[in-house]
Amino acid sequence: MTNELMKTNQVEQMPVPTDNGRAIAEVRSSIAAAREWRRNENSAILSINETCKRKSLAEKAMYAYPRGGKLVTGPSIRLAEVIARAWGNISYGIREVSKTPLETTFEAYCHDLETNVKSSRIFSQKHERYTRNKGSQRLTDDRDIYELVANQATRRLRACILQVIPIDVVEDAIEQCETTLRTGAKTPIKDRIKKLIIAFNDYQINEEMIENRIGHKVSVINEIELIDLGKIYSSIRDGMSKREDWFTLIDKTGEELNEKFSGKKSSKKSIEV
């Protein structure tokens, strides 16, 4: 009798859901919703192309980096995010996996909830910054560490998004952004050149260095050169490359400009090209 009473009064202990369990449940719920409310691809493509007609986006849409002495360009993280949002039913982001005083490990991911196609990258970033003059230097300031890790993480996030989104959708967006830059400029080119030079000055890049790269005076820069220089500026501003990747940093006295200008950049601007 006593045993039966004890059994009757026992409270069944339900398993407490863990964080991992909740995350799995949320993903499954999102996949179910995405498959019920499927994207309209034609509508999404029109939305992406309309957004790429905005000059403010087109100016930030591309980055550039040097490879074999040539200018290689690609869609920036800003353009990738715009495409992902308009494409719809996409989950993407960055997660911190672990952190020590010496390095941070993070995961960048992008998940198409309709097709269940996912791309992810796990990467460990040492809390060090390398310069040609001083080599590797350990970072101890929290802000410096955050900026370094965030920069590396967004690169992986961009790659994940672009791996999931159909390539033709990305190519159409790039083409529209380039068209916007070529045809959307209302300011005279001489004023845009002047603005470009001022923007480069924030990164200690002067007219002489620009002229050394393009092979002639800045006063006769044409539209194509201006667009290319704008991509280089965006690449340096967003941390995708360094100024020494593009410009000769030696002044007339033979002194390396890296030693002269060791301070941090002063601002992040958008420039009209």
BAPADO-402030 format. One record per residue: residue number from 1; y, x, z of N, C-alpha, C in turn. Coordinates in Angstrom, 3 decimals. Each point is the difference from the previous one (the first is absolute). Last residue first. Layout:
// BAPADO-402030
(NUM; (Y; X; Z); (Y; X; Z); (Y; X; Z))
...
//
This chain:
// BAPADO-402030
(273; (57.896; 31.747; -57.044); (-0.301; 0.858; -1.135); (-0.022; -0.819; -1.278))
(272; (1.703; -0.065; 5.551); (-0.071; -0.738; -1.257); (-0.223; 0.978; -1.129))
(271; (-1.594; 0.448; 5.291); (0.987; 0.409; -0.988); (-0.208; -0.777; -1.275))
(270; (-0.963; -0.103; 5.702); (-0.495; -0.406; -1.312); (1.080; 0.372; -0.998))
(269; (-1.010; 2.502; 4.897); (0.775; -0.896; -0.841); (-0.811; -0.456; -1.193))
(268; (-0.110; 2.501; 5.120); (-0.914; -0.440; -1.046); (0.722; -1.045; -0.825))
(267; (1.621; 4.484; 3.347); (-0.088; -1.433; -0.260); (-1.044; -0.272; -1.058))
(266; (0.896; 4.404; 1.894); (0.930; -0.793; 0.774); (-0.128; -1.479; -0.221))
(265; (-3.576; 4.424; 0.120); (0.781; -0.811; -0.916); (0.835; -0.981; 0.793))
(264; (-1.290; 4.505; 2.460); (-0.663; -1.185; -0.511); (0.927; -0.735; -0.950))
(263; (0.382; 5.423; 0.631); (0.184; -1.243; 0.734); (-0.717; -1.157; -0.649))
(262; (0.480; 4.672; -1.512); (-1.231; -0.316; 0.718); (0.109; -1.311; 0.769))
(261; (2.531; 3.203; -3.681); (-0.005; -1.433; 0.253); (-1.307; -0.395; 0.667))
(260; (0.853; 4.579; -1.006); (1.346; -0.517; 0.201); (-0.019; -1.434; 0.502))
(259; (-4.009; 2.193; -1.235); (0.488; 0.540; 1.262); (1.392; -0.544; 0.318))
(258; (-2.022; -1.144; -4.075); (-0.779; -0.592; 1.088); (0.509; 0.476; 1.361))
(257; (1.609; 1.744; -4.173); (0.738; -1.124; 0.551); (-0.776; -0.689; 1.113))
(256; (-0.171; 5.273; -1.566); (-0.752; -1.249; -0.080); (0.762; -1.112; 0.697))
(255; (2.251; 4.325; -2.468); (-0.445; -0.473; 1.301); (-0.729; -1.326; -0.165))
(254; (2.297; 2.634; -3.434); (-1.409; 0.289; 0.166); (-0.563; -0.474; 1.322))
(253; (4.472; -0.590; -2.013); (-0.122; 1.251; 0.742); (-1.453; 0.400; 0.193))
(252; (1.271; -4.106; -2.147); (0.425; 1.128; -0.830); (-0.140; 1.338; 0.712))
(251; (-3.271; -3.855; 1.686); (1.387; -0.040; -0.453); (0.352; 1.292; -0.744))
(250; (-4.743; -2.932; 0.738); (0.606; 1.328; 0.132); (1.436; -0.080; -0.500))
(249; (-3.868; -3.317; -0.085); (0.817; 0.026; 1.205); (0.554; 1.388; 0.277))
(248; (-1.915; -3.419; -4.176); (0.039; 1.398; 0.415); (0.977; 0.130; 1.143))
(247; (-2.741; -4.645; -1.094); (1.205; 0.781; -0.255); (-0.158; 1.439; 0.482))
(246; (-3.490; -3.463; 0.361); (0.732; -0.379; -1.213); (1.111; 0.975; -0.383))
(245; (-2.890; 0.245; 3.934); (-0.952; -0.369; -1.050); (0.696; -0.204; -1.340))
(244; (2.372; 0.831; 4.083); (-0.439; 1.225; -0.673); (-1.087; -0.267; -1.038))
(243; (1.697; -3.533; 2.741); (0.974; 0.414; -1.022); (-0.435; 1.264; -0.727))
(242; (-3.776; -3.232; 1.879); (1.096; 0.755; 0.593); (0.932; 0.485; -1.108))
(241; (-3.452; -4.593; 0.516); (0.096; 1.390; -0.468); (1.188; 0.661; 0.697))
(240; (-1.289; -4.330; 1.222); (-1.133; 0.231; -0.880); (-0.013; 1.429; -0.545))
(239; (3.278; -2.444; 3.000); (-0.905; 0.997; 0.533); (-1.226; 0.271; -0.851))
(238; (4.025; -2.916; -0.705); (-1.144; -0.648; 0.642); (-1.026; 0.988; 0.520))
(237; (3.936; 1.536; -2.321); (0.462; -0.896; 1.073); (-1.161; -0.604; 0.784))
(236; (-0.896; 2.577; -3.872); (0.450; 0.850; 1.104); (0.417; -0.856; 1.190))
(235; (-1.214; -2.277; -3.907); (-1.159; 0.733; 0.490); (0.363; 0.865; 1.201))
(234; (3.409; -2.279; -2.347); (-0.799; -0.930; 0.803); (-1.202; 0.701; 0.618))
(233; (2.651; 2.474; -3.015); (0.741; -0.281; 1.229); (-0.811; -0.911; 0.923))
(232; (-1.707; 0.795; -4.265); (-0.117; 1.204; 0.830); (0.707; -0.211; 1.336))
(231; (0.448; -3.338; -3.196); (-1.366; -0.002; 0.531); (-0.219; 1.213; 0.909))
(230; (4.075; -0.280; -2.306); (-0.061; -1.032; 1.031); (-1.379; -0.073; 0.634))
(229; (0.668; 2.798; -3.671); (0.597; 0.587; 1.197); (0.007; -1.003; 1.151))
(228; (-1.501; -1.542; -4.172); (-0.939; 0.987; 0.544); (0.538; 0.641; 1.277))
(227; (2.836; -2.939; -2.336); (-1.114; -0.744; 0.598); (-1.001; 0.965; 0.636))
(226; (3.517; 1.873; -2.424); (0.512; -0.613; 1.222); (-1.097; -0.778; 0.728))
(225; (-0.876; 1.888; -4.243); (0.082; 1.041; 1.031); (0.459; -0.589; 1.330))
(224; (-0.023; -2.867; -3.689); (-1.375; 0.363; 0.350); (-0.011; 1.050; 1.107))
(223; (4.228; -1.338; -1.814); (-0.647; -1.062; 0.774); (-1.408; 0.398; 0.469))
(222; (3.296; 4.107; -0.860); (-0.220; -1.258; -0.713); (-0.786; -0.982; 0.868))
(221; (3.602; 4.361; 0.933); (-1.309; -0.588; 0.301); (-0.135; -1.320; -0.751))
(220; (3.789; 3.285; 0.197); (-0.596; -0.556; -1.225); (-1.434; -0.486; 0.241))
(219; (2.751; 2.020; 3.455); (0.924; -0.939; -0.640); (-0.583; -0.642; -1.254))
(218; (-2.060; 3.543; 2.637); (-0.280; -1.353; 0.487); (0.869; -1.034; -0.699))
(217; (-1.515; 4.636; -2.423); (0.960; -0.497; 0.970); (-0.339; -1.436; 0.417))
(216; (-4.138; 2.925; -1.638); (1.359; -0.207; -0.530); (0.889; -0.569; 1.095))
(215; (-4.787; 0.870; 0.537); (0.342; 0.923; -1.083); (1.355; -0.218; -0.634))
(214; (-2.759; -1.993; 3.886); (0.082; -0.752; -1.264); (0.429; 0.860; -1.182))
(213; (-0.473; 1.952; 4.456); (-1.228; -0.742; -0.328); (0.073; -0.638; -1.383))
(212; (3.741; 2.268; 1.785); (-1.048; 0.979; -0.251); (-1.307; -0.688; -0.389))
(211; (3.634; -2.629; 1.387); (0.207; 0.524; -1.354); (-1.061; 1.024; -0.366))
(210; (0.026; -1.690; 4.389); (-0.365; -1.056; -0.939); (0.114; 0.508; -1.433))
(209; (1.437; 2.852; 3.381); (-1.459; -0.133; 0.066); (-0.495; -1.077; -0.964))
(208; (4.646; 0.595; 0.510); (-0.590; 1.174; -0.646); (-1.523; -0.086; -0.032))
(207; (2.526; -3.301; 2.347); (0.073; -0.143; -1.461); (-0.689; 1.155; -0.715))
(206; (-1.809; -0.831; 4.947); (1.318; -0.034; -0.613); (-0.075; -0.082; -1.531))
(205; (-2.784; -1.138; 4.853); (-0.267; 0.296; -1.414); (1.315; -0.152; -0.732))
(204; (-1.181; -1.036; 4.785); (0.440; 1.362; -0.293); (-0.438; 0.430; -1.393))
(203; (-0.359; -4.415; 1.916); (-1.216; 0.817; 0.132); (0.278; 1.445; -0.400))
(202; (3.375; -3.257; -0.297); (-0.527; -0.271; 1.341); (-1.250; 0.817; 0.278))
(201; (2.061; -0.016; -4.315); (0.655; 0.906; 0.952); (-0.492; -0.215; 1.426))
(200; (-1.320; -2.847; -3.643); (-0.778; 1.235; 0.091); (0.615; 0.962; 1.018))
(199; (2.371; -3.967; -0.966); (-1.241; -0.308; 0.717); (-0.857; 1.249; 0.176))
(198; (3.902; 0.351; -2.595); (0.357; -0.190; 1.414); (-1.254; -0.267; 0.831))
(197; (-0.526; 0.221; -4.638); (0.298; 1.333; 0.531); (0.345; -0.081; 1.485))
(196; (-0.628; -4.049; -2.346); (-1.266; 0.729; 0.135); (0.221; 1.368; 0.641))
(195; (3.743; -2.606; -1.126); (-0.672; -0.553; 1.174); (-1.315; 0.720; 0.260))
(194; (2.356; 1.110; -3.904); (0.753; 0.456; 1.174); (-0.672; -0.476; 1.280))
(193; (-1.709; -1.573; -4.049); (-0.301; 1.434; 0.150); (0.677; 0.541; 1.256))
(192; (1.004; -4.360; -1.242); (-1.346; 0.062; 0.556); (-0.440; 1.448; 0.199))
(191; (4.086; -0.877; -2.120); (0.106; -0.341; 1.414); (-1.367; 0.063; 0.682))
(190; (0.233; 0.716; -4.630); (0.677; 1.120; 0.669); (0.149; -0.269; 1.500))
(189; (-1.850; -3.360; -2.904); (-0.932; 1.072; 0.323); (0.683; 1.155; 0.728))
(188; (1.734; -5.122; 0.507); (0.013; 1.061; -1.022); (-0.847; 1.189; 0.433))
(187; (-1.225; -4.875; 1.847); (0.963; 1.058; 0.291); (-0.045; 1.051; -1.094))
(186; (-3.029; -3.616; 0.107); (1.316; -0.484; -0.421); (1.079; 1.044; 0.234))
(185; (-5.742; -0.382; -0.664); (1.127; 0.767; 0.541); (1.316; -0.525; -0.560))
(184; (-4.648; -1.445; -1.103); (0.734; -0.720; 1.042); (1.214; 0.721; 0.546))
(183; (-3.453; 1.423; -3.380); (0.903; -1.025; -0.528); (0.909; -0.638; 1.046))
(182; (-3.314; 3.539; 0.891); (0.638; 0.370; -1.276); (1.089; -0.978; -0.417))
(181; (-2.664; -0.746; 3.946); (0.865; 1.176; 0.169); (0.743; 0.352; -1.285))
(180; (-3.169; -3.506; -0.109); (1.137; -0.379; 0.836); (0.963; 1.160; 0.177))
(179; (-4.069; 0.794; -2.163); (0.895; -0.773; -0.855); (1.255; -0.400; 0.767))
(178; (-3.382; 2.076; 2.417); (0.644; 0.973; -0.882); (0.963; -0.698; -0.961))
(177; (-2.623; -2.714; 2.800); (0.966; 0.766; 0.796); (0.755; 1.005; -0.873))
(176; (-3.526; -2.435; -1.968); (1.151; -0.857; 0.246); (1.067; 0.732; 0.807))
(175; (-4.087; 2.199; -0.771); (0.742; -0.151; -1.255); (1.252; -0.853; 0.198))
(174; (-3.001; 0.436; 3.607); (0.700; 1.267; -0.258); (0.867; -0.119; -1.247))
(173; (-2.790; -3.620; 1.003); (1.097; 0.086; 0.964); (0.817; 1.272; -0.215))
(172; (-3.917; -0.616; -2.544); (1.041; -0.939; -0.434); (1.213; 0.066; 0.927))
(171; (-3.784; 2.517; 1.194); (0.666; 0.574; -1.173); (1.106; -0.906; -0.514))
(170; (-2.757; -1.549; 3.542); (0.872; 1.089; 0.448); (0.780; 0.580; -1.182))
(169; (-3.234; -3.210; -0.954); (1.079; -0.648; 0.745); (1.011; 1.048; 0.464))
(168; (-3.953; 1.445; -2.065); (0.932; -0.539; -0.987); (1.166; -0.714; 0.675))
(167; (-3.581; 1.788; 2.644); (0.861; 1.039; -0.556); (1.008; -0.551; -0.994))
(166; (-2.045; -2.755; 4.300); (-0.362; 0.339; -1.387); (1.019; 0.931; -0.650))
(165; (-0.718; 0.121; 5.334); (0.725; -0.821; -0.979); (-0.434; 0.390; -1.413))
(164; (-1.753; 2.532; 3.601); (-0.495; -1.377; 0.068); (0.656; -0.902; -1.054))
(163; (1.212; 4.602; 0.649); (-1.416; 0.002; -0.361); (-0.572; -1.420; -0.044))
(162; (4.450; 0.886; 1.424); (-0.103; 0.171; -1.450); (-1.453; 0.042; -0.471))
(161; (0.930; -0.248; 4.666); (0.486; -1.208; -0.678); (-0.208; 0.101; -1.498))
(160; (-1.019; 3.808; 2.587); (-0.954; -1.090; 0.254); (0.411; -1.270; -0.739))
(159; (2.887; 3.755; -0.117); (-1.197; 0.249; -0.803); (-1.014; -1.133; 0.169))
(158; (3.874; -0.100; 2.689); (0.346; -0.234; -1.411); (-1.234; 0.166; -0.879))
(157; (-0.448; 1.136; 4.496); (0.085; -1.446; -0.176); (0.319; -0.347; -1.447))
(156; (0.013; 4.519; 1.290); (-1.374; -0.523; -0.095); (0.006; -1.512; -0.208))
(155; (4.148; 2.042; 0.656); (-0.583; 0.518; -1.239); (-1.413; -0.552; -0.195))
(154; (2.231; -0.898; 4.015); (0.452; -0.865; -1.093); (-0.494; 0.505; -1.349))
(153; (-0.933; 2.576; 3.877); (-0.730; -1.265; 0.020); (0.408; -0.899; -1.155))
(152; (2.263; 4.119; 0.775); (-1.344; 0.227; -0.528); (-0.799; -1.299; -0.082))
(151; (4.281; -0.228; 1.919); (0.114; 0.417; -1.392); (-1.367; 0.198; -0.634))
(150; (0.264; -0.921; 4.615); (0.327; -1.184; -0.796); (0.087; 0.342; -1.480))
(149; (-0.619; 3.519; 3.091); (-1.205; -0.816; -0.124); (0.256; -1.218; -0.883))
(148; (3.704; 2.774; 0.956); (-1.005; 0.735; -0.765); (-1.238; -0.858; -0.245))
(147; (3.410; -1.725; 2.767); (0.429; 0.043; -1.393); (-1.020; 0.717; -0.879))
(146; (-0.776; -0.122; 4.697); (-0.096; -1.332; -0.593); (0.354; 0.034; -1.492))
(145; (0.606; 3.932; 2.502); (-1.427; -0.279; -0.200); (-0.176; -1.351; -0.686))
(144; (4.329; 1.225; 1.248); (-0.456; 0.853; -1.096); (-1.468; -0.277; -0.319))
(143; (1.818; -2.173; 3.729); (0.569; -0.539; -1.238); (-0.457; 0.812; -1.208))
(142; (-1.192; 1.448; 4.379); (-0.710; -1.225; -0.381); (0.509; -0.562; -1.337))
(141; (0.012; 5.272; 1.345); (0.879; -1.155; 0.130); (-0.703; -1.249; -0.541))
(140; (-1.924; 4.345; -0.350); (-0.154; -0.538; 1.350); (0.867; -1.231; 0.219))
(139; (-2.459; 3.419; -4.136); (1.009; -0.985; 0.362); (-0.301; -0.544; 1.389))
(138; (-1.191; 4.910; -2.735); (-0.483; -1.162; 0.743); (1.164; -0.909; 0.377))
(137; (-0.422; 3.310; -4.368); (0.630; -0.101; 1.310); (-0.469; -1.274; 0.685))
(136; (-1.179; 3.619; -4.468); (-0.319; -1.217; 0.747); (0.647; 0.059; 1.379))
(135; (2.429; 2.930; -3.689); (-1.413; -0.332; 0.127); (-0.204; -1.296; 0.767))
(134; (4.202; 2.240; -1.424); (-0.437; 0.137; 1.382); (-1.473; -0.317; 0.202))
(133; (2.269; -0.107; -4.362); (0.611; 1.138; 0.697); (-0.601; 0.242; 1.375))
(132; (-1.326; -3.669; -2.843); (-0.333; 1.256; -0.662); (0.515; 1.202; 0.772))
(131; (-1.421; -4.496; 2.512); (1.081; 0.418; -0.876); (-0.342; 1.365; -0.570))
(130; (-2.519; -4.448; 2.845); (-0.062; 1.289; -0.686); (1.258; 0.212; -0.829))
(129; (-1.746; -2.903; 4.660); (0.784; -0.054; -1.228); (0.028; 1.395; -0.625))
(128; (-3.249; -3.092; 3.754); (0.587; 1.252; -0.465); (0.809; -0.258; -1.265))
(127; (-3.501; -2.553; 2.953); (1.412; -0.100; 0.357); (0.679; 1.328; -0.307))
(126; (-4.427; -2.150; -2.584); (0.422; 0.908; 1.057); (1.499; -0.153; 0.237))
(125; (-3.457; -3.707; -2.015); (1.206; 0.778; -0.281); (0.359; 0.865; 1.201))
(124; (-4.399; -2.961; -2.382); (0.544; 0.639; 1.196); (1.176; 0.884; -0.392))
(123; (-2.636; -4.619; -2.204); (0.597; 1.314; -0.190); (0.542; 0.513; 1.321))
(122; (-2.866; -4.134; -3.043); (0.210; 0.505; 1.353); (0.427; 1.453; -0.115))
(121; (-0.067; -4.587; -3.413); (0.007; 1.455; 0.147); (0.274; 0.346; 1.451))
(120; (-1.584; -4.465; -3.608); (0.529; 0.532; 1.255); (-0.109; 1.517; 0.003))
(119; (-0.664; -5.031; -3.034); (0.189; 1.451; -0.100); (0.602; 0.470; 1.318))
(118; (-2.816; -4.651; -2.164); (0.799; 0.685; 1.007); (0.064; 1.488; -0.289))
(117; (-1.499; -5.376; -1.890); (0.123; 1.408; -0.381); (0.947; 0.682; 0.988))
(116; (-1.293; -4.802; -0.337); (-0.593; 0.842; 1.048); (-0.078; 1.469; -0.423))
(115; (2.041; -3.999; -2.202); (-1.129; 0.690; -0.631); (-0.793; 0.841; 0.990))
(114; (3.775; -2.540; 1.526); (-0.714; -0.875; -0.930); (-1.268; 0.651; -0.530))
(113; (3.119; 2.285; 2.864); (-0.791; -0.973; 0.748); (-0.770; -0.961; -0.901))
(112; (1.734; 5.198; -0.304); (0.160; -1.223; -0.783); (-0.928; -1.048; 0.609))
(111; (2.180; 4.537; 2.294); (-1.170; -0.866; -0.133); (0.384; -1.230; -0.814))
(110; (1.532; 5.363; 1.806); (0.434; -1.151; -0.783); (-1.241; -0.811; -0.334))
(109; (1.812; 4.433; 3.571); (-0.974; -0.882; -0.644); (0.694; -1.061; -0.846))
(108; (0.193; 4.918; 3.359); (0.765; -0.852; -0.906); (-1.003; -0.847; -0.775))
(107; (-0.120; 2.929; 4.910); (-0.684; -0.622; -1.138); (0.996; -0.828; -0.784))
(106; (0.166; 4.603; 3.602); (0.356; -1.365; -0.337); (-0.842; -0.485; -1.172))
(105; (0.922; 4.194; 4.025); (-0.920; -0.515; -1.013); (0.337; -1.462; -0.238))
(104; (2.701; 4.644; 2.058); (-0.188; -1.448; -0.001); (-0.969; -0.365; -1.118))
(103; (1.215; 4.761; 3.246); (-0.152; -0.703; -1.263); (-0.170; -1.496; 0.218))
(102; (1.019; 3.272; 3.554); (-0.051; 0.879; -1.162); (-0.089; -0.734; -1.335))
(101; (0.001; -1.990; 4.541); (1.243; 0.765; -0.142); (0.056; 0.835; -1.285))
(100; (-2.944; -4.296; -0.372); (0.010; 1.061; 1.002); (1.333; 0.730; -0.119))
(99; (-2.569; -4.942; -1.783); (1.142; 0.910; 0.047); (-0.171; 0.974; 1.145))
(98; (-2.608; -4.142; -3.506); (0.044; 0.812; 1.219); (1.199; 0.932; -0.079))
(97; (-0.507; -3.739; -2.975); (-1.373; 0.093; 0.500); (-0.044; 0.778; 1.310))
(96; (3.825; -3.109; -2.745); (-0.205; 1.277; 0.697); (-1.399; -0.014; 0.598))
(95; (1.704; -2.771; -4.485); (-0.449; -0.065; 1.390); (-0.106; 1.409; 0.579))
(94; (2.387; -3.058; -4.390); (-0.344; 1.307; 0.560); (-0.388; -0.194; 1.459))
(93; (0.020; -3.465; -4.719); (0.743; 0.553; 1.118); (-0.521; 1.356; 0.431))
(92; (-1.016; -5.113; -2.988); (0.156; 1.457; -0.073); (0.801; 0.490; 1.190))
(91; (-2.421; -4.553; -2.836); (0.274; 0.522; 1.338); (0.094; 1.517; -0.101))
(90; (0.385; -4.523; -3.539); (-0.217; 1.434; 0.199); (0.350; 0.348; 1.437))
(89; (0.681; -4.189; -2.742); (-1.337; 0.115; 0.592); (-0.431; 1.463; 0.144))
(88; (4.015; -0.232; -3.297); (-0.488; -0.975; 0.958); (-1.429; 0.218; 0.453))
(87; (3.734; 1.872; -3.141); (-1.377; -0.234; -0.468); (-0.703; -0.983; 0.920))
(86; (4.353; 1.593; 1.103); (0.031; -1.011; -1.053); (-1.398; -0.343; -0.505))
(85; (0.474; 3.419; 3.248); (0.473; -1.263; 0.563); (-0.030; -1.117; -1.049))
(84; (-1.101; 4.394; -1.373); (-1.032; -0.554; 0.885); (0.427; -1.350; 0.563))
(83; (3.117; 2.479; -2.602); (-1.091; -0.523; -0.824); (-1.055; -0.682; 0.871))
(82; (3.491; 2.209; 2.203); (0.521; -1.181; -0.701); (-1.100; -0.650; -0.837))
(81; (-0.982; 4.098; 2.100); (0.083; -1.092; 0.969); (0.495; -1.283; -0.639))
(80; (-0.092; 3.920; -2.635); (-1.368; -0.416; 0.329); (0.011; -1.170; 0.973))
(79; (4.091; 2.090; -1.056); (-0.483; -0.831; -1.100); (-1.397; -0.511; 0.295))
(78; (1.774; 2.941; 3.141); (0.819; -1.218; -0.038); (-0.472; -0.931; -1.112))
(77; (-1.891; 4.314; 0.421); (-0.550; -0.921; 0.989); (0.791; -1.295; -0.008))
(76; (0.180; 2.577; -4.591); (0.245; 0.347; 1.399); (-0.666; -1.006; 0.923))
(75; (-1.466; 1.587; -5.184); (0.622; -1.047; 0.814); (0.131; 0.408; 1.453))
(74; (0.117; 3.858; -3.762); (-0.931; -1.047; 0.411); (0.711; -1.033; 0.836))
(73; (0.433; 5.027; -3.341); (0.562; -1.108; 0.753); (-1.071; -1.024; 0.353))
(72; (1.017; 5.530; -1.620); (-1.009; -1.061; 0.089); (0.562; -1.103; 0.889))
(71; (1.808; 4.552; -2.923); (0.380; -1.075; 0.897); (-1.054; -1.098; -0.056))
(70; (-0.841; 5.461; -0.933); (0.412; -1.266; -0.598); (0.333; -1.019; 1.090))
(69; (-1.834; 4.540; 0.609); (1.318; 0.131; -0.595); (0.522; -1.285; -0.625))
(68; (-4.201; 0.225; 2.357); (-0.067; 0.842; -1.179); (1.322; 0.120; -0.719))
(67; (0.504; -3.452; 3.304); (-1.372; 0.432; -0.219); (-0.042; 0.788; -1.308))
(66; (3.650; -2.651; 3.908); (-0.260; 0.981; -1.054); (-1.480; 0.333; -0.092))
(65; (2.388; -4.839; 1.436); (-0.425; 1.263; 0.598); (-0.353; 0.966; -1.136))
(64; (2.506; -5.262; 1.357); (-0.372; 1.044; -0.957); (-0.470; 1.224; 0.770))
(63; (0.761; -5.846; 0.456); (0.194; 1.334; 0.554); (-0.449; 1.011; -1.045))
(62; (1.741; -5.584; 0.129); (-0.780; 1.122; -0.515); (0.291; 1.265; 0.791))
(61; (2.110; -4.328; 0.891); (-1.356; -0.362; -0.418); (-0.871; 1.184; -0.393))
(60; (4.831; -0.803; 1.491); (-0.923; 0.557; 0.997); (-1.456; -0.087; -0.449))
(59; (3.654; -1.680; -2.656); (0.464; 1.331; 0.400); (-0.964; 0.683; 0.962))
(58; (-0.675; -4.510; -1.387); (-0.326; 0.938; -1.083); (0.408; 1.427; 0.362))
(57; (1.194; -3.636; 2.890); (-1.406; 0.373; 0.087); (-0.344; 1.068; -1.031))
(56; (4.329; -1.720; -0.061); (-0.180; 0.662; 1.294); (-1.448; 0.416; 0.210))
(55; (1.264; -2.585; -3.809); (0.322; 1.419; -0.126); (-0.226; 0.764; 1.305))
(54; (-2.632; -4.361; -1.890); (1.064; 0.312; 0.953); (0.255; 1.504; -0.004))
(53; (-3.493; -2.053; -2.443); (1.270; -0.054; -0.729); (1.176; 0.256; 0.930))
(52; (-4.573; -0.385; 1.455); (0.293; 1.326; -0.552); (1.245; 0.016; -0.867))
(51; (-1.683; -4.082; 1.819); (0.486; 0.844; 1.089); (0.412; 1.376; -0.508))
(50; (-2.032; -2.939; -3.016); (1.345; -0.476; 0.335); (0.608; 0.849; 1.106))
(49; (-4.468; 0.837; -1.198); (0.923; 0.460; -1.038); (1.431; -0.459; 0.263))
(48; (-3.428; -1.504; 2.925); (0.161; 1.458; 0.100); (1.032; 0.498; -0.999))
(47; (-1.220; -4.544; -0.204); (0.785; 0.280; 1.199); (0.264; 1.493; 0.160))
(46; (-2.860; -1.429; -3.456); (1.386; -0.383; -0.293); (0.910; 0.307; 1.177))
(45; (-4.585; 0.643; 0.649); (0.532; 1.017; -0.923); (1.449; -0.315; -0.354))
(44; (-2.349; -3.146; 2.614); (0.253; 1.231; 0.762); (0.624; 1.082; -0.873))
(43; (-1.428; -4.050; -1.993); (1.198; -0.220; 0.802); (0.365; 1.256; 0.784))
(42; (-3.982; 0.073; -2.419); (1.134; -0.055; -0.925); (1.309; -0.181; 0.752))
(41; (-4.064; -0.108; 2.475); (0.337; 1.343; -0.482); (1.208; -0.015; -0.931))
(40; (-1.441; -3.039; 4.168); (0.245; -0.279; -1.416); (0.502; 1.306; -0.607))
(39; (-3.214; -0.608; 4.578); (1.253; 0.362; -0.651); (0.036; -0.488; -1.447))
(38; (-2.797; -2.549; 3.983); (-0.079; 1.170; -0.873); (1.335; 0.246; -0.705))
(37; (-2.027; -2.611; 4.230); (1.319; -0.013; -0.651); (0.122; 1.243; -0.882))
(36; (-4.072; -0.541; 2.131); (0.363; -1.403; -0.179); (1.321; -0.135; -0.759))
(35; (-1.639; 4.221; 1.177); (-0.886; -0.559; -1.017); (0.259; -1.486; -0.223))
(34; (2.397; 2.331; 3.360); (0.357; 0.550; -1.308); (-0.854; -0.598; -1.106))
(33; (-0.940; -1.098; 4.528); (1.243; -0.628; -0.448); (0.386; 0.471; -1.399))
(32; (-3.735; 2.016; 2.039); (-0.296; -1.402; -0.287); (1.238; -0.722; -0.527))
(31; (0.497; 4.429; 1.482); (-0.764; -0.034; -1.251); (-0.292; -1.438; -0.399))
(30; (2.048; 0.710; 4.159); (0.935; 0.280; -1.094); (-0.697; -0.050; -1.348))
(29; (-2.616; -0.442; 3.897); (0.849; -1.179; -0.164); (0.970; 0.185; -1.165))
(28; (-2.670; 3.632; 1.255); (-0.824; -1.040; -0.619); (0.801; -1.268; -0.249))
(27; (2.110; 3.506; 2.315); (-0.226; 0.374; -1.398); (-0.803; -1.079; -0.719))
(26; (0.666; -0.487; 4.623); (1.249; -0.208; -0.731); (-0.164; 0.320; -1.479))
(25; (-3.597; 0.879; 2.922); (0.182; -1.445; -0.161); (1.263; -0.305; -0.794))
(24; (-0.854; 4.471; 1.160); (-0.963; -0.452; -1.011); (0.172; -1.489; -0.276))
(23; (2.552; 1.853; 3.458); (0.466; 0.494; -1.290); (-0.914; -0.463; -1.125))
(22; (-1.216; -0.922; 4.447); (1.127; -0.834; -0.423); (0.493; 0.421; -1.367))
(21; (-3.356; 2.603; 1.977); (-0.513; -1.306; -0.372); (1.095; -0.928; -0.486))
(20; (1.178; 4.214; 1.700); (-0.658; 0.150; -1.289); (-0.542; -1.337; -0.492))
(19; (1.866; 0.213; 4.292); (1.050; 0.137; -1.015); (-0.613; 0.100; -1.388))
(18; (-3.099; -2.546; 3.365); (0.696; 1.284; 0.028); (1.102; 0.001; -1.052))
(17; (-2.392; -4.230; 2.821); (0.231; 0.648; -1.289); (0.792; 1.296; 0.160))
(16; (-3.470; -2.166; 3.590); (1.447; 0.103; -0.228); (0.251; 0.727; -1.306))
(15; (-4.386; -3.084; 1.582); (0.491; 1.338; -0.339); (1.495; -0.026; -0.286))
(14; (-2.260; -3.480; 3.464); (0.203; 0.152; -1.441); (0.511; 1.406; -0.292))
(13; (-2.942; -2.261; 4.133); (1.024; 0.994; -0.310); (0.094; 0.202; -1.511))
(12; (-1.568; -4.276; 3.327); (-0.410; 0.866; -1.114); (1.152; 0.938; -0.356))
(11; (-1.148; -2.130; 4.863); (0.957; -0.135; -1.100); (-0.398; 0.980; -1.085))
(10; (-2.903; -2.623; 4.174); (0.393; 1.240; -0.692); (0.968; -0.312; -1.139))
(9; (-2.305; -3.257; 2.922); (1.371; 0.394; 0.323); (0.462; 1.286; -0.694))
(8; (-4.463; -1.810; -0.510); (0.931; -1.050; -0.407); (1.444; 0.444; 0.203))
(7; (-3.533; 2.770; 1.467); (0.077; 0.008; -1.458); (1.030; -1.008; -0.492))
(6; (-0.906; 0.150; 4.565); (0.718; 1.208; -0.415); (0.159; 0.052; -1.510))
(5; (-2.605; -3.401; 1.853); (1.415; -0.220; 0.285); (0.830; 1.194; -0.448))
(4; (-4.669; 0.320; -0.287); (0.491; -0.943; -1.001); (1.489; -0.251; 0.190))
(3; (-2.205; 2.649; 3.187); (0.107; 0.698; -1.274); (0.556; -0.896; -1.095))
(2; (-0.930; -1.894; 4.206); (1.151; 0.892; 0.067); (0.215; 0.728; -1.307))
(1; (-3.772; -2.606; 0.368); (1.205; -0.833; 0.000); (1.251; 0.864; 0.000))
//
